Amino acid sequence: MNKYFKNLAKYLAKQKKPQDMEKFLRAILTPQELEAIPKRLEIVKMLKQGVSQREIADKLGLGIATVTRGSRELKKGNF
């Protein structure tokens, strides 16, 4: 990871209130990122619940490749 990513992670970890985190994310992310990133979290949650990749893709309106990527990261133990 580069130093900018590490700095971002440190800043995010310091946020105590959800509303402060939301305000910060809305300030730095594009509308597309604000939609895509929460869906990535939802992918992981649904995979952990045993929902099929195809069902997740259909429900969230995503490509199967995006869901598969989340599945691979979950299998690696990154969540």
Secondary structure, 3 states (H helix, E strand, C coil): CCHHHHHHHHHHHHCCCHHHHHHHHHHHCCHHHHHHHHHHHHHHHHHHCCCCHHHHHHHHCCCHHHHHHHHHHHHCCCC
